[in-house]
């Protein structure tokens, strides 16, 4: 889950970089490029919002304030205590 969130955050930053590059392009190209960065940042933010949840109890997991992924010391779900460091999926009900 951590890798997916970091990848989505980096994709959002890459889309924002395309926006910054578009500011220095001629006006005809810049107008065409402005929709892509907006859609990319919104899509990556929405993906992170729906992905950063506990797989068992669906509690929203804390994220780093000035980082890319989940909180550094997050080892277990704050809601149900599920170990998030293990690779095994939670048992089905």
C-alpha positions in Angstrom: 0.0 0.0 0.0 2.9 2.4 0.8 4.4 1.9 -2.6 1.0 2.6 -4.3 0.6 5.8 -2.4 4.1 7.0 -3.0 3.7 6.3 -6.8 0.5 8.2 -6.9 2.0 11.2 -5.1 5.0 11.2 -7.5 2.6 11.0 -10.5 0.8 14.0 -9.1 4.1 15.9 -8.8 5.0 14.9 -12.3 1.7 16.3 -13.6 2.4 19.6 -11.7 5.9 19.7 -13.3 4.2 19.5 -16.7 2.1 22.5 -15.7 5.2 24.4 -14.8 6.9 23.6 -18.1 3.7 24.7 -19.9 4.0 28.1 -18.4 7.2 28.7 -20.5 5.8 27.3 -23.8 4.1 29.4 -26.5 0.5 30.2 -25.7 -0.9 27.8 -28.3 0.8 24.8 -26.7 0.3 25.9 -23.1 -3.5 26.0 -23.5 -3.6 22.4 -24.7 -1.3 21.2 -21.9 -3.1 22.8 -19.0 -5.9 20.3 -18.8 -3.5 17.3 -18.4 -1.8 18.6 -15.2 -5.1 19.5 -13.6 -6.6 16.1 -14.3 -3.5 14.3 -13.2 -3.2 16.1 -9.8 -6.9 15.5 -9.1 -6.8 11.9 -10.1 -3.7 11.2 -7.9 -5.2 12.9 -5.0 -8.5 11.0 -5.4 -6.6 7.7 -5.7 -4.7 8.4 -2.5 -7.9 9.4 -0.7 -9.5 6.1 -1.6 -6.4 3.9 -1.2 -5.0 5.1 2.2 -7.5 3.1 4.3 -7.2 0.0 6.4 -8.0 -3.1 4.4 -9.9 -4.5 7.4 -11.9 -1.7 9.0 -11.6 1.0 6.3 -10.3 3.7 8.8 -8.3 6.4 7.0 -4.6 5.9 7.7 -2.4 8.9 8.7 -0.1 10.3 6.0 3.2 12.1 6.3 2.8 15.8 6.6 5.8 16.7 4.5 6.5 13.4 2.8 5.3 11.1 0.1 3.5 8.2 1.8 2.0 7.0 5.1 3.2 8.2 8.5 6.7 6.9 9.3 5.9 5.1 12.5 2.7 3.6 11.3 2.9 -0.2 11.9 -0.7 -1.0 12.8 -4.1 0.4 12.0 -5.1 3.0 14.6 -8.7 1.7 14.4 -8.5 -2.1 14.7 -4.8 -2.8 15.3 -4.2 -4.8 12.1 -0.5 -5.2 11.5 0.2 -3.2 8.3 3.8 -4.4 7.9 3.0 -8.0 7.1 2.5 -9.0 3.5 -0.4 -11.4 4.3 -3.9 -10.0 3.5 -6.4 -9.8 6.4 -8.6 -12.9 6.9 -12.0 -12.8 5.2 -15.1 -12.7 7.3 
